[in-house]
Amino acid sequence: MYEGNNEAREELKRADHLIFVTLKYTKTVDVIKNTVHRLINAYDYGIIYALEYFRKQKKIKHLPLTPISRAQELKKLTSRRPEMKSFLEFYFLLKRIDKAEFTKKEEYRKNVALSVLENDEVFTIDIERLFEFYKRTRDFIDFVEDKYE
């Protein structure tokens, strides 16, 4: 079977290091952006892992080529699972955050934060919220590994 869970776990390790080591000492918005990007990569690997399960079950013939289309395909295949819907909505939020224009707040200080304009609303990502994002991504990877082995 596809070893996507290993790559996803590696991305989670990198994100963990960025949050607990790098961000602790540098306190820059670039580290927050990089961590969000790592979480997206972990999600991508988890989505591929789940889709490989469905391909082996012959529910799909092949994997879609782009990450967004893979996520949408997984959303269709798991439409009866509310937890998967929640996870995938969070994935789409991370993608929007990664692509959006951002401003820096208190860079090089204790309360460093990334501010993003999301649907005419300012969305601030500080260290605590970034850790919540990390935990949610880790929960998704655990869920995918449990349900789609």
N, CA, C and O atoms as a DFTB+ gen file, in Angstrom:
596 C
 N C O
     1  1       0.842      -1.192       0.000
     2  2       0.000       0.000       0.000
     3  2       0.879       1.245       0.000
     4  3       2.046       1.200       0.389
     5  1       0.314       2.324      -0.431
     6  2       0.993       3.605      -0.482
     7  2       1.491       3.999       0.903
     8  3       0.766       3.863       1.888
     9  1       2.708       4.479       0.978
    10  2       3.300       4.841       2.269
    11  2       3.119       6.327       2.582
    12  3       4.026       6.964       3.118
    13  1       1.977       6.865       2.257
    14  2       1.700       8.286       2.487
    15  2       1.677       8.663       3.947
    16  3       1.958       9.806       4.308
    17  1       1.341       7.699       4.791
    18  2       1.309       8.034       6.203
    19  2       2.705       8.350       6.724
    20  3       2.842       9.169       7.632
    21  1       3.753       7.721       6.173
    22  2       5.115       8.034       6.601
    23  2       5.489       9.461       6.227
    24  3       6.060      10.187       7.040
    25  1       5.169       9.867       4.997
    26  2       5.463      11.232       4.582
    27  2       4.654      12.241       5.399
    28  3       5.162      13.300       5.768
    29  1       3.414      11.910       5.674
    30  2       2.581      12.799       6.488
    31  2       3.167      12.933       7.892
    32  3       3.212      14.031       8.447
    33  1       3.613      11.826       8.460
    34  2       4.230      11.874       9.795
    35  2       5.522      12.698       9.779
    36  3       5.811      13.420      10.733
    37  1       6.289      12.589       8.702
    38  2       7.516      13.384       8.589
    39  2       7.190      14.877       8.513
    40  3       7.869      15.694       9.134
    41  1       6.166      15.227       7.763
    42  2       5.762      16.633       7.686
    43  2       5.287      17.134       9.050
    44  3       5.558      18.274       9.427
    45  1       4.580      16.279       9.786
    46  2       4.153      16.666      11.140
    47  2       5.348      16.872      12.058
    48  3       5.345      17.776      12.894
    49  1       6.365      16.038      11.905
    50  2       7.586      16.225      12.712
    51  2       8.249      17.556      12.395
    52  3       8.711      18.258      13.293
    53  1       8.292      17.896      11.121
    54  2       8.892      19.172      10.720
    55  2       8.082      20.349      11.261
    56  3       8.647      21.338      11.728
    57  1       6.757      20.235      11.194
    58  2       5.902      21.300      11.729
    59  2       6.067      21.415      13.241
    60  3       6.098      22.520      13.782
    61  1       6.171      20.291      13.913
    62  2       6.393      20.273      15.355
    63  2       7.683      21.012      15.702
    64  3       7.710      21.828      16.623
    65  1       8.742      20.723      14.964
    66  2      10.024      21.380      15.209
    67  2       9.920      22.880      14.947
    68  3      10.480      23.683      15.694
    69  1       9.213      23.255      13.899
    70  2       9.050      24.675      13.602
    71  2       8.318      25.398      14.729
    72  3       8.676      26.521      15.087
    73  1       7.294      24.754      15.288
    74  2       6.508      25.396      16.343
    75  2       7.292      25.474      17.649
    76  3       7.368      26.533      18.272
    77  1       7.870      24.354      18.057
    78  2       8.439      24.281      19.403
    79  2       9.903      24.683      19.503
    80  3      10.387      24.955      20.602
    81  1      10.614      24.728      18.392
    82  2      12.022      25.107      18.449
    83  2      12.268      26.392      17.667
    84  3      12.685      27.400      18.236
    85  1      12.013      26.354      16.382
    86  2      12.354      27.488      15.533
    87  2      11.565      28.737      15.912
    88  3      12.141      29.813      16.068
    89  1      10.268      28.597      16.059
    90  2       9.429      29.756      16.380
    91  2       9.758      30.314      17.763
    92  3       9.640      31.516      18.003
    93  1      10.165      29.442      18.654
    94  2      10.515      29.875      20.007
    95  2      11.681      30.863      19.993
    96  3      11.718      31.813      20.776
    97  1      12.638      30.618      19.082
    98  2      13.826      31.464      19.064
    99  2      13.777      32.595      18.047
   100  3      14.348      33.659      18.287
   101  1      13.110      32.388      16.922
   102  2      13.126      33.432      15.899
   103  2      11.942      34.376      15.983
   104  3      12.097      35.579      15.772
   105  1      10.751      33.850      16.292
   106  2       9.530      34.643      16.402
   107  2       9.294      35.496      15.147
   108  3       9.138      36.715      15.227
   109  1       9.270      34.828      13.992
   110  2       8.999      35.533      12.748
   111  2       7.745      34.968      12.079
   112  3       7.370      33.817      12.301
   113  1       7.116      35.792      11.264
   114  2       5.917      35.403      10.542
   115  2       6.261      34.369       9.472
   116  3       5.431      33.523       9.140
   117  1       7.468      34.432       8.936
   118  2       7.880      33.460       7.922
   119  2       7.839      32.036       8.472
   120  3       7.506      31.100       7.745
   121  1       8.171      31.868       9.730
   122  2       8.109      30.539      10.350
   123  2       6.649      30.093      10.472
   124  3       6.348      28.916      10.272
   125  1       5.756      31.004      10.791
   126  2       4.332      30.667      10.866
   127  2       3.830      30.249       9.484
   128  3       3.127      29.246       9.359
   129  1       4.185      31.005       8.450
   130  2       3.779      30.661       7.075
   131  2       4.329      29.290       6.683
   132  3       3.620      28.476       6.092
   133  1       5.584      29.042       7.011
   134  2       6.201      27.764       6.671
   135  2       5.526      26.612       7.409
   136  3       5.367      25.527       6.850
   137  1       5.131      26.839       8.651
   138  2       4.447      25.802       9.416
   139  2       3.084      25.491       8.797
   140  3       2.705      24.325       8.691
   141  1       2.357      26.514       8.394
   142  2       1.062      26.301       7.733
   143  2       1.274      25.498       6.452
   144  3       0.489      24.604       6.136
   145  1       2.326      25.817       5.723
   146  2       2.620      25.077       4.490
   147  2       2.938      23.605       4.792
   148  3       2.515      22.720       4.049
   149  1       3.666      23.342       5.856
   150  2       3.970      21.959       6.257
   151  2       2.692      21.206       6.636
   152  3       2.545      20.027       6.315
   153  1       1.780      21.882       7.313
   154  2       0.515      21.246       7.686
   155  2      -0.307      20.905       6.450
   156  3      -0.957      19.861       6.397
   157  1      -0.274      21.787       5.461
   158  2      -0.964      21.507       4.197
   159  2      -0.351      20.284       3.529
   160  3      -1.072      19.428       3.016
   161  1       0.974      20.196       3.532
   162  2       1.645      19.037       2.939
   163  2       1.251      17.747       3.654
   164  3       1.024      16.723       3.010
   165  1       1.170      17.794       4.978
   166  2       0.764      16.607       5.735
   167  2      -0.661      16.205       5.358
   168  3      -0.953      15.021       5.190
   169  1      -1.542      17.193       5.227
   170  2      -2.915      16.919       4.797
   171  2      -2.931      16.278       3.408
   172  3      -3.665      15.320       3.167
   173  1      -2.115      16.816       2.499
   174  2      -2.067      16.269       1.143
   175  2      -1.683      14.793       1.160
   176  3      -2.295      13.982       0.465
   177  1      -0.680      14.446       1.944
   178  2      -0.268      13.042       2.041
   179  2      -1.366      12.176       2.667
   180  3      -1.579      11.039       2.247
   181  1      -2.054      12.714       3.665
   182  2      -3.151      11.971       4.283
   183  2      -4.308      11.745       3.317
   184  3      -4.926      10.681       3.315
   185  1      -4.596      12.748       2.499
   186  2      -5.662      12.622       1.508
   187  2      -5.296      11.564       0.474
   188  3      -6.137      10.750       0.092
   189  1      -4.050      11.574       0.024
   190  2      -3.600      10.566      -0.935
   191  2      -3.698       9.174      -0.325
   192  3      -4.096       8.221      -0.995
   193  1      -3.333       9.063       0.945
   194  2      -3.396       7.774       1.643
   195  2      -4.834       7.245       1.664
   196  3      -5.071       6.065       1.405
   197  1      -5.784       8.122       1.971
   198  2      -7.190       7.717       2.007
   199  2      -7.693       7.361       0.608
   200  3      -8.437       6.393       0.443
   201  1      -7.293       8.133      -0.391
   202  2      -7.740       7.851      -1.756
   203  2      -7.150       6.543      -2.290
   204  3      -7.792       5.847      -3.077
   205  1      -5.943       6.215      -1.868
   206  2      -5.356       4.928      -2.252
   207  2      -6.195       3.771      -1.706
   208  3      -6.364       2.747      -2.368
   209  1      -6.711       3.948      -0.504
   210  2      -7.605       2.938       0.074
   211  2      -8.834       2.755      -0.819
   212  3      -9.226       1.629      -1.126
   213  1      -9.437       3.877      -1.233
   214  2     -10.623       3.795      -2.089
   215  2     -10.289       3.233      -3.471
   216  3     -11.114       2.560      -4.088
   217  1      -9.088       3.509      -3.949
   218  2      -8.685       2.943      -5.236
   219  2      -8.539       1.432      -5.121
   220  3      -8.934       0.699      -6.028
   221  1      -7.979       0.966      -4.021
   222  2      -7.847      -0.479      -3.803
   223  2      -9.217      -1.146      -3.638
   224  3      -9.394      -2.310      -3.996
   225  1     -10.182      -0.398      -3.094
   226  2     -11.551      -0.904      -2.958
   227  2     -12.336      -0.784      -4.262
   228  3     -13.502      -1.174      -4.326
   229  1     -11.697      -0.248      -5.296
   230  2     -12.282      -0.054      -6.629
   231  2     -13.462       0.924      -6.634
   232  3     -14.387       0.793      -7.436
   233  1     -13.415       1.897      -5.736
   234  2     -14.443       2.940      -5.727
   235  2     -14.052       4.100      -6.649
   236  3     -14.907       4.857      -7.108
   237  1     -12.754       4.224      -6.909
   238  2     -12.263       5.174      -7.907
   239  2     -11.247       4.455      -8.781
   240  3     -10.620       3.487      -8.350
   241  1     -11.087       4.929     -10.005
   242  2     -10.156       4.270     -10.930
   243  2      -8.736       4.799     -10.790
   244  3      -7.773       4.033     -10.838
   245  1      -8.610       6.101     -10.617
   246  2      -7.290       6.704     -10.482
   247  2      -7.381       7.931      -9.580
   248  3      -8.463       8.459      -9.323
   249  1      -6.223       8.366      -9.112
   250  2      -6.170       9.540      -8.251
   251  2      -6.194      10.811      -9.092
   252  3      -5.508      10.884     -10.111
   253  1      -6.966      11.805      -8.688
   254  2      -6.917      13.091      -9.386
   255  2      -5.513      13.700      -9.282
   256  3      -4.749      13.368      -8.375
   257  1      -5.190      14.575     -10.201
   258  2      -3.826      15.091     -10.287
   259  2      -3.524      16.232      -9.317
   260  3      -2.413      16.310      -8.791
   261  1      -4.481      17.108      -9.073
   262  2      -4.196      18.275      -8.232
   263  2      -4.660      18.041      -6.793
   264  3      -5.597      17.278      -6.561
   265  1      -4.014      18.687      -5.839
   266  2      -4.410      18.508      -4.429
   267  2      -5.859      18.899      -4.148
   268  3      -6.545      18.217      -3.385
   269  1      -6.331      19.986      -4.753
   270  2      -7.709      20.426      -4.520
   271  2      -8.693      19.396      -5.066
   272  3      -9.680      19.070      -4.406
   273  1      -8.431      18.886      -6.262
   274  2      -9.345      17.895      -6.834
   275  2      -9.310      16.589      -6.044
   276  3     -10.325      15.899      -5.945
   277  1      -8.152      16.243      -5.482
   278  2      -8.084      15.051      -4.625
   279  2      -8.926      15.237      -3.375
   280  3      -9.644      14.328      -2.959
   281  1      -8.835      16.431      -2.774
   282  2      -9.632      16.711      -1.576
   283  2     -11.124      16.704      -1.893
   284  3     -11.923      16.204      -1.101
   285  1     -11.504      17.251      -3.035
   286  2     -12.912      17.253      -3.416
   287  2     -13.403      15.834      -3.691
   288  3     -14.538      15.496      -3.356
   289  1     -12.566      15.012      -4.292
   290  2     -12.935      13.612      -4.542
   291  2     -13.129      12.863      -3.227
   292  3     -14.078      12.094      -3.072
   293  1     -12.217      13.097      -2.279
   294  2     -12.350      12.456      -0.965
   295  2     -13.605      12.946      -0.256
   296  3     -14.271      12.174       0.435
   297  1     -13.929      14.216      -0.421
   298  2     -15.136      14.759       0.191
   299  2     -16.383      14.077      -0.372
   300  3     -17.326      13.793       0.367
   301  1     -16.387      13.815      -1.683
   302  2     -17.520      13.114      -2.297
   303  2     -17.606      11.670      -1.790
   304  3     -18.692      11.175      -1.490
   305  1     -16.464      11.010      -1.699
   306  2     -16.447       9.608      -1.295
   307  2     -16.838       9.415       0.170
   308  3     -17.363       8.365       0.541
   309  1     -16.585      10.419       0.993
   310  2     -16.853      10.304       2.427
   311  2     -17.938      11.269       2.874
   312  3     -17.888      11.797       3.984
   313  1     -18.917      11.498       2.010
   314  2     -19.941      12.503       2.309
   315  2     -20.790      12.149       3.528
   316  3     -21.419      13.027       4.118
   317  1     -20.812      10.880       3.906
   318  2     -21.624      10.471       5.070
   319  2     -20.900      10.638       6.399
   320  3     -21.504      10.479       7.459
   321  1     -19.622      10.953       6.348
   322  2     -18.833      11.112       7.573
   323  2     -18.687      12.597       7.917
   324  3     -17.961      13.320       7.234
   325  1     -19.366      13.053       8.964
   326  2     -19.273      14.480       9.305
   327  2     -17.874      14.888       9.773
   328  3     -17.460      16.028       9.562
   329  1     -17.146      13.966      10.407
   330  2     -15.797      14.325      10.864
   331  2     -14.858      14.546       9.682
   332  3     -13.997      15.424       9.734
   333  1     -15.013      13.762       8.622
   334  2     -14.177      13.964       7.435
   335  2     -14.529      15.278       6.761
   336  3     -13.645      15.970       6.258
   337  1     -15.799      15.628       6.745
   338  2     -16.213      16.908       6.172
   339  2     -15.566      18.055       6.935
   340  3     -15.083      19.016       6.336
   341  1     -15.560      17.951       8.253
   342  2     -14.940      18.968       9.088
   343  2     -13.437      19.071       8.819
   344  3     -12.893      20.169       8.705
   345  1     -12.777      17.921       8.719
   346  2     -11.340      17.921       8.436
   347  2     -11.033      18.563       7.089
   348  3     -10.087      19.341       6.969
   349  1     -11.827      18.239       6.083
   350  2     -11.568      18.776       4.750
   351  2     -11.888      20.264       4.663
   352  3     -11.215      20.992       3.933
   353  1     -12.892      20.729       5.384
   354  2     -13.156      22.169       5.431
   355  2     -11.977      22.903       6.068
   356  3     -11.606      23.996       5.639
   357  1     -11.395      22.289       7.092
   358  2     -10.209      22.881       7.716
   359  2      -9.041      22.910       6.727
   360  3      -8.281      23.878       6.692
   361  1      -8.897      21.857       5.929
   362  2      -7.846      21.813       4.907
   363  2      -8.021      22.960       3.916
   364  3      -7.049      23.627       3.559
   365  1      -9.258      23.191       3.471
   366  2      -9.513      24.285       2.531
   367  2      -9.220      25.640       3.185
   368  3      -8.752      26.561       2.515
   369  1      -9.490      25.766       4.478
   370  2      -9.142      26.988       5.206
   371  2      -7.628      27.188       5.214
   372  3      -7.151      28.296       4.966
   373  1      -6.879      26.144       5.492
   374  2      -5.417      26.249       5.478
   375  2      -4.914      26.673       4.100
   376  3      -4.001      27.493       3.998
   377  1      -5.500      26.124       3.054
   378  2      -5.097      26.492       1.691
   379  2      -5.372      27.975       1.427
   380  3      -4.550      28.665       0.824
   381  1      -6.536      28.463       1.884
   382  2      -6.865      29.881       1.692
   383  2      -5.912      30.769       2.489
   384  3      -5.495      31.821       2.004
   385  1      -5.568      30.358       3.698
   386  2      -4.622      31.127       4.519
   387  2      -3.267      31.193       3.837
   388  3      -2.622      32.242       3.821
   389  1      -2.838      30.080       3.279
   390  2      -1.524      30.021       2.632
   391  2      -1.454      30.942       1.418
   392  3      -0.404      31.522       1.141
   393  1      -2.562      31.081       0.691
   394  2      -2.570      31.880      -0.534
   395  2      -2.893      33.359      -0.298
   396  3      -2.611      34.196      -1.155
   397  1      -3.473      33.679       0.836
   398  2      -3.983      35.036       1.076
   399  2      -2.863      36.039       1.349
   400  3      -1.753      35.682       1.743
   401  1      -3.200      37.294       1.124
   402  2      -2.322      38.390       1.517
   403  2      -2.265      38.425       3.040
   404  3      -3.263      38.149       3.706
   405  1      -1.114      38.760       3.586
   406  2      -0.977      38.747       5.036
   407  2      -0.209      39.970       5.519
   408  3       0.509      40.621       4.761
   409  1      -0.384      40.261       6.803
   410  2       0.385      41.309       7.455
   411  2       1.038      40.711       8.689
   412  3       0.572      39.724       9.258
   413  1       2.124      41.338       9.076
   414  2       2.887      40.864      10.231
   415  2       2.501      41.673      11.458
   416  3       2.252      42.876      11.377
   417  1       2.456      40.995      12.590
   418  2       2.110      41.677      13.835
   419  2       3.140      41.283      14.890
   420  3       3.366      40.100      15.143
   421  1       3.745      42.270      15.488
   422  2       4.721      42.095      16.567
   423  2       5.792      41.064      16.239
   424  3       6.090      40.180      17.042
   425  1       6.368      41.193      15.043
   426  2       7.422      40.258      14.665
   427  2       8.635      40.453      15.567
   428  3       8.929      41.573      15.985
   429  1       9.325      39.382      15.860
   430  2      10.488      39.316      16.763
   431  2      10.116      39.567      18.222
   432  3      10.992      39.849      19.039
   433  1       8.833      39.469      18.559
   434  2       8.397      39.650      19.938
   435  2       7.590      38.442      20.379
   436  3       7.318      37.532      19.596
   437  1       7.217      38.453      21.640
   438  2       6.523      37.311      22.236
   439  2       5.198      36.999      21.545
   440  3       4.862      35.829      21.364
   441  1       4.452      38.008      21.163
   442  2       3.121      37.815      20.597
   443  2       3.108      37.901      19.082
   444  3       2.200      38.498      18.504
   445  1       4.095      37.318      18.438
   446  2       4.164      37.347      16.982
   447  2       2.900      36.710      16.404
   448  3       2.411      35.699      16.908
   449  1       2.382      37.324      15.338
   450  2       1.148      36.812      14.733
   451  2       1.125      37.141      13.247
   452  3       1.741      38.100      12.783
   453  1       0.400      36.316      12.532
   454  2       0.160      36.497      11.104
   455  2      -1.304      36.874      10.959
   456  3      -2.179      36.158      11.445
   457  1      -1.576      37.983      10.298
   458  2      -2.962      38.416      10.095
   459  2      -3.314      38.252       8.622
   460  3      -2.584      38.701       7.739
   461  1      -4.447      37.599       8.377
   462  2      -4.902      37.314       7.025
   463  2      -6.317      37.850       6.878
   464  3      -7.131      37.728       7.793
   465  1      -6.607      38.441       5.731
   466  2      -7.967      38.889       5.445
   467  2      -8.712      37.741       4.787
   468  3      -8.421      37.385       3.645
   469  1      -9.675      37.157       5.499
   470  2     -10.425      35.990       5.040
   471  2     -11.906      36.335       5.033
   472  3     -12.499      36.523       6.095
   473  1     -12.516      36.422       3.847
   474  2     -13.939      36.737       3.695
   475  2     -14.308      38.035       4.415
   476  3     -15.267      38.070       5.187
   477  1     -13.560      39.081       4.166
   478  2     -13.765      40.402       4.776
   479  2     -13.679      40.367       6.295
   480  3     -14.281      41.199       6.974
   481  1     -12.944      39.422       6.820
   482  2     -12.746      39.306       8.256
   483  2     -11.260      39.060       8.503
   484  3     -10.637      38.254       7.812
   485  1     -10.697      39.753       9.483
   486  2      -9.282      39.570       9.797
   487  2      -9.124      38.313      10.640
   488  3      -9.757      38.162      11.685
   489  1      -8.286      37.433      10.175
   490  2      -8.031      36.149      10.819
   491  2      -6.593      36.177      11.314
   492  3      -5.667      36.264      10.508
   493  1      -6.389      36.105      12.626
   494  2      -5.060      36.209      13.207
   495  2      -4.570      34.837      13.664
   496  3      -5.269      34.113      14.372
   497  1      -3.367      34.505      13.246
   498  2      -2.759      33.232      13.635
   499  2      -1.569      33.544      14.528
   500  3      -0.527      34.008      14.066
   501  1      -1.745      33.281      15.802
   502  2      -0.647      33.439      16.743
   503  2      -0.109      32.048      17.098
   504  3      -0.511      31.055      16.492
   505  1       0.774      31.977      18.053
   506  2       1.417      30.705      18.386
   507  2       0.405      29.688      18.909
   508  3       0.476      28.512      18.552
   509  1      -0.528      30.121      19.743
   510  2      -1.529      29.186      20.278
   511  2      -2.433      28.641      19.179
   512  3      -2.715      27.443      19.144
   513  1      -2.887      29.507      18.287
   514  2      -3.749      29.050      17.196
   515  2      -2.977      28.131      16.245
   516  3      -3.529      27.164      15.719
   517  1      -1.710      28.440      16.033
   518  2      -0.879      27.586      15.185
   519  2      -0.755      26.195      15.795
   520  3      -0.780      25.194      15.079
   521  1      -0.623      26.134      17.114
   522  2      -0.559      24.834      17.791
   523  2      -1.894      24.094      17.657
   524  3      -1.912      22.874      17.492
   525  1      -3.009      24.826      17.728
   526  2      -4.319      24.193      17.504
   527  2      -4.407      23.627      16.087
   528  3      -4.942      22.536      15.888
   529  1      -3.886      24.360      15.107
   530  2      -3.849      23.867      13.724
   531  2      -3.031      22.578      13.653
   532  3      -3.421      21.622      12.982
   533  1      -1.902      22.562      14.347
   534  2      -1.044      21.381      14.361
   535  2      -1.791      20.177      14.951
   536  3      -1.758      19.082      14.390
   537  1      -2.461      20.392      16.086
   538  2      -3.202      19.282      16.714
   539  2      -4.317      18.783      15.809
   540  3      -4.553      17.578      15.727
   541  1      -5.000      19.686      15.134
   542  2      -6.083      19.285      14.241
   543  2      -5.551      18.480      13.058
   544  3      -6.177      17.509      12.632
   545  1      -4.412      18.879      12.538
   546  2      -3.798      18.133      11.437
   547  2      -3.348      16.762      11.911
   548  3      -3.518      15.771      11.202
   549  1      -2.780      16.701      13.096
   550  2      -2.362      15.415      13.658
   551  2      -3.579      14.505      13.871
   552  3      -3.503      13.301      13.626
   553  1      -4.687      15.072      14.321
   554  2      -5.920      14.292      14.481
   555  2      -6.403      13.746      13.143
   556  3      -6.883      12.615      13.070
   557  1      -6.278      14.546      12.081
   558  2      -6.682      14.085      10.754
   559  2      -5.830      12.902      10.302
   560  3      -6.353      11.913       9.789
   561  1      -4.524      13.009      10.494
   562  2      -3.632      11.920      10.078
   563  2      -3.943      10.662      10.883
   564  3      -3.967       9.567      10.322
   565  1      -4.178      10.798      12.177
   566  2      -4.551       9.644      13.004
   567  2      -5.870       9.039      12.523
   568  3      -6.004       7.818      12.448
   569  1      -6.833       9.884      12.202
   570  2      -8.146       9.417      11.736
   571  2      -8.007       8.644      10.433
   572  3      -8.591       7.571      10.280
   573  1      -7.245       9.178       9.504
   574  2      -7.061       8.528       8.206
   575  2      -6.363       7.182       8.387
   576  3      -6.740       6.194       7.757
   577  1      -5.359       7.143       9.235
   578  2      -4.645       5.874       9.445
   579  2      -5.549       4.842      10.105
   580  3      -5.470       3.657       9.780
   581  1      -6.401       5.270      11.019
   582  2      -7.303       4.318      11.687
   583  2      -8.391       3.801      10.748
   584  3      -8.687       2.607      10.740
   585  1      -8.975       4.681       9.971
   586  2     -10.137       4.301       9.154
   587  2      -9.769       3.655       7.823
   588  3     -10.542       2.856       7.295
   589  1      -8.604       3.984       7.272
   590  2      -8.307       3.553       5.909
   591  2      -7.046       2.707       5.814
   592  3      -6.232       2.898       4.912
   593  1      -6.886       1.779       6.736
   594  2      -5.744       0.853       6.655
   595  2      -6.084      -0.329       5.807
   596  3      -5.250      -1.216       5.621
